[in-house]
Every structure is written in C-alpha cells, then in structure tokens.
Amino acid sequence: MLTATYTLVALSVEQTNLRVSLHAVQQLVQKSYARQSALTEGQADYVCDTLRRLYESCQGRKLDRFLLPALRRAGAVANAPAEPLLCELDMLSRSAAEALGTACRLAAGSIASEDDVDAFCLAVERFCVALELRFDREERELFPIARGVIAGDAWFAVANQMLAYDAYREEHRGRVPPPASRAGRGEAAHRQGLPVSYLH
C-alpha cells in the first residue's frame, strides 16, 4: 500500500496549503477588519477575491479530480459510510459557497456601519469554518474509507494521474489544466450544481 500512502500524503499536502491560505484570510478579518466601523471597497474586494480563489482551488483539487472518481469506481459510494459522508462534504461546500455569496453581495454594496462589518466578517468566518471542517472530515473519515476499498492497481492509476496532472501544470503554467477522466468530468459537472451566483 505504499502507493496509497504516497497518494494520501500528496492530497494532505494540498489540503495543508489551502488551510494556510484560509487561516491567513481568517486572521486578517478577525484581527483587522472586525475592529473597524466601516470597510473600504478595496478591503472588501480583496477578501472576496481571495475567498473566490480559495473556493475555486478547493473545487479543483486532486481529491475531487482523481480520488472521488476512484472511490465511485470501487463501488464505495453505494455503501455506508461513504455515501452519507460525501453528501455531508457536499453540504459543507455549499455552505462555503453560500457564505461567499453573502460576503460578495455585501461587498458590492457599502460596508459603512458596524453592523455591515459584523455581517461581512461573519460571512467570511462561515466560509473558512465550512472549508476547514470539510478538510478535517476528508482526512479523518474519507481517507480511511478510500484506503480500505480502493485496490492496489487503482491506487497506482490514481498516483499516475496525479503525477501527469502535476507535470502538465508545470509545463503549461497559467493555462487551463487538461480535462480529468470521464468520471472526473462527471464530478466536475456535479460540482457545478453548487451555488455559484457569486461569480456574476
């Protein structure tokens, strides 16, 4: 199971990088923005842009591109506890998307009172907490399920896909990444059902 260990460690590193960024924006808002009686347009836009990038990065993770399709191919989703867990993980992503939408709607107006600042900071906090909880549950609950149901040759295929994806991104830095497997594209289509009104 060395390949499984390598793959899960690589996914954990990806989670850690996102956690660092989440923590940075959370600390900025808690320690600076929450103490203000109003926010400038630039302050609010900066946070919303950061949250958008984090949300999009979360949706484009290797976990979603490669591990979840492998789980589905292994038949794990049809069996407890994978199916309810994946539903709960999707709910956390929807909660983050809704909080992001709230923050962006507030930013599009005028955050000119303490109540407005409180509402904006609360939306940012809800976003960060939802994604942090999703990452925690993926590592504590989803990874063990994956280790137990995905066969050795399937882990090898996932690891190869991840390596190829990294190589492509390195070679085409700044360009659109290649489409995932057919199952991965299904995952992407499923994710597009999440609230994304914040993009408009």
C-alpha positions as CSV (number, residue, x, y, z in Angstrom):
1,M,0.0,0.0,0.0
2,L,3.0,2.3,-0.5
3,T,1.3,3.9,-3.5
4,A,-1.9,4.6,-1.4
5,T,0.3,6.2,1.3
6,Y,2.1,8.4,-1.2
7,T,-1.2,9.5,-2.8
8,L,-2.9,10.3,0.5
9,V,0.2,12.2,1.7
10,A,0.2,14.2,-1.5
11,L,-3.5,15.0,-1.0
12,S,-2.8,16.0,2.6
13,V,-0.1,18.4,1.4
14,E,-2.7,20.0,-1.0
15,Q,-5.1,20.4,2.0
16,T,-2.4,21.9,4.1
17,N,-1.6,24.6,1.5
18,L,-5.3,25.5,1.4
19,R,-5.5,25.6,5.1
20,V,-2.6,28.0,5.3
21,S,-4.4,30.4,2.9
22,L,-7.7,30.0,4.8
23,H,-6.0,30.8,8.1
24,A,-4.3,33.9,6.7
25,V,-7.5,35.5,5.5
26,Q,-9.4,34.4,8.6
27,Q,-6.7,36.1,10.8
28,L,-6.8,39.2,8.7
29,V,-10.5,39.6,9.1
30,Q,-10.6,38.7,12.8
31,K,-7.7,40.9,13.8
32,S,-8.1,43.9,11.5
33,Y,-11.4,44.1,9.7
34,A,-13.6,43.2,12.7
35,R,-12.3,46.1,14.7
36,Q,-13.3,48.7,12.1
37,S,-16.6,50.6,12.0
38,A,-16.6,50.5,8.1
39,L,-14.6,48.9,5.3
40,T,-13.3,50.4,2.1
41,E,-14.3,49.0,-1.3
42,G,-10.7,47.8,-1.7
43,Q,-10.6,46.0,1.6
44,A,-13.9,44.1,0.9
45,D,-12.9,43.3,-2.7
46,Y,-9.5,41.9,-1.6
47,V,-11.1,39.5,0.8
48,C,-13.8,38.4,-1.7
49,D,-11.2,37.8,-4.4
50,T,-9.2,35.7,-2.0
51,L,-12.2,33.7,-1.0
52,R,-13.2,33.1,-4.6
53,R,-9.7,31.8,-5.4
54,L,-9.8,29.5,-2.4
55,Y,-13.2,28.2,-3.3
56,E,-12.2,27.5,-6.9
57,S,-8.9,25.9,-5.7
58,C,-10.9,23.7,-3.4
59,Q,-13.2,22.6,-6.2
60,G,-10.3,21.8,-8.5
61,R,-8.3,19.7,-6.0
62,K,-6.7,16.4,-6.9
63,L,-9.0,14.8,-4.4
64,D,-12.1,15.8,-6.5
65,R,-10.4,15.1,-9.8
66,F,-8.9,11.7,-9.0
67,L,-9.7,10.2,-5.6
68,L,-13.5,10.6,-5.6
69,P,-13.9,9.1,-9.1
70,A,-11.7,6.2,-7.9
71,L,-14.0,5.7,-4.9
72,R,-17.0,5.6,-7.2
73,R,-15.4,3.1,-9.5
74,A,-14.6,1.0,-6.5
75,G,-18.3,1.0,-5.5
76,A,-17.7,2.6,-2.2
77,V,-20.2,5.4,-2.7
78,A,-23.1,2.9,-2.8
79,N,-22.1,1.6,0.6
80,A,-22.2,3.2,4.1
81,P,-20.5,5.2,5.4
82,A,-19.1,6.7,2.1
83,E,-22.4,7.9,0.6
84,P,-23.7,9.9,3.6
85,L,-20.2,11.2,4.2
86,L,-19.9,12.5,0.6
87,C,-23.4,14.1,0.9
88,E,-22.2,15.9,4.1
89,L,-19.0,17.0,2.4
90,D,-21.0,18.5,-0.5
91,M,-23.2,20.3,2.1
92,L,-20.1,21.9,3.6
93,S,-19.0,23.1,0.1
94,R,-22.5,24.5,-0.4
95,S,-22.3,26.3,2.9
96,A,-19.0,27.8,1.9
97,A,-20.4,28.9,-1.5
98,E,-23.4,30.5,0.2
99,A,-21.2,32.3,2.7
100,L,-19.0,33.5,-0.2
101,G,-22.1,34.8,-2.0
102,T,-23.2,36.7,1.1
103,A,-19.8,38.3,1.5
104,C,-19.7,39.3,-2.1
105,R,-23.2,40.8,-2.1
106,L,-22.2,42.8,1.0
107,A,-19.0,43.9,-0.7
108,A,-21.0,45.0,-3.8
109,G,-22.8,47.5,-1.6
110,S,-21.4,49.7,1.0
111,I,-20.0,48.3,4.3
112,A,-20.4,51.6,6.1
113,S,-21.5,50.6,9.6
114,E,-20.5,48.3,12.4
115,D,-23.5,46.1,11.6
116,D,-22.3,45.8,8.0
117,V,-18.8,45.0,9.1
118,D,-20.1,42.3,11.5
119,A,-22.2,40.7,8.8
120,F,-19.3,40.7,6.3
121,C,-16.9,39.2,8.9
122,L,-19.4,36.6,9.9
123,A,-19.8,35.5,6.3
124,V,-16.0,35.2,5.9
125,E,-15.9,33.2,9.1
126,R,-18.6,30.9,8.0
127,F,-16.8,30.3,4.7
128,C,-13.5,29.5,6.5
129,V,-15.1,27.2,9.1
130,A,-17.1,25.2,6.4
131,L,-14.0,24.5,4.3
132,E,-11.8,23.8,7.3
133,L,-14.4,21.3,8.5
134,R,-14.6,19.7,5.1
135,F,-10.8,19.2,5.0
136,D,-10.8,17.7,8.5
137,R,-13.5,15.2,7.7
138,E,-11.9,14.3,4.4
139,E,-8.6,13.4,6.2
140,R,-10.2,11.8,9.3
141,E,-13.1,9.9,7.6
142,L,-12.8,9.8,3.8
143,F,-9.1,8.9,3.5
144,P,-9.5,5.7,5.7
145,I,-12.5,4.7,3.6
146,A,-10.5,5.1,0.4
147,R,-7.6,3.2,1.8
148,G,-9.9,0.3,2.6
149,V,-11.9,0.0,-0.6
150,I,-9.6,1.1,-3.5
151,A,-7.5,-1.8,-4.8
152,G,-3.7,-1.5,-5.3
153,D,-3.8,-1.2,-9.1
154,A,-6.4,1.5,-8.8
155,W,-4.1,3.4,-6.4
156,F,-1.3,3.1,-8.9
157,A,-3.6,4.6,-11.6
158,V,-4.6,7.5,-9.3
159,A,-1.0,8.2,-8.5
160,N,-0.1,8.2,-12.2
161,Q,-2.9,10.6,-13.0
162,M,-1.8,12.9,-10.2
163,L,1.8,12.9,-11.5
164,A,0.7,13.5,-15.0
165,Y,-1.5,16.4,-13.8
166,D,1.4,18.0,-11.9
167,A,3.7,17.6,-14.9
168,Y,1.1,19.2,-17.2
169,R,0.5,22.1,-14.9
170,E,4.2,22.7,-14.6
171,E,4.6,22.6,-18.4
172,H,1.6,24.8,-19.1
173,R,1.7,27.1,-16.0
174,G,-1.0,29.7,-16.3
175,R,-3.1,27.7,-18.8
176,V,-6.2,25.7,-18.3
177,P,-5.4,22.1,-17.0
178,P,-6.4,19.1,-19.0
179,P,-9.8,17.5,-18.5
180,A,-9.9,14.8,-15.9
181,S,-11.1,11.3,-16.7
182,R,-14.7,10.8,-17.8
183,A,-15.6,10.0,-14.2
184,G,-13.7,13.1,-13.1
185,R,-15.6,15.2,-15.6
186,G,-18.8,13.9,-14.0
187,E,-17.6,15.0,-10.7
188,A,-16.9,18.5,-12.1
189,A,-20.4,18.6,-13.6
190,H,-21.8,17.6,-10.2
191,R,-19.9,20.4,-8.5
192,Q,-21.3,22.9,-11.0
193,G,-24.6,22.4,-9.3
194,L,-23.3,24.3,-6.3
195,P,-24.4,27.9,-5.8
196,V,-22.1,30.0,-7.9
197,S,-24.1,33.2,-8.1
198,Y,-21.1,35.0,-6.5
199,L,-19.3,34.7,-9.9
200,H,-21.8,37.1,-11.6
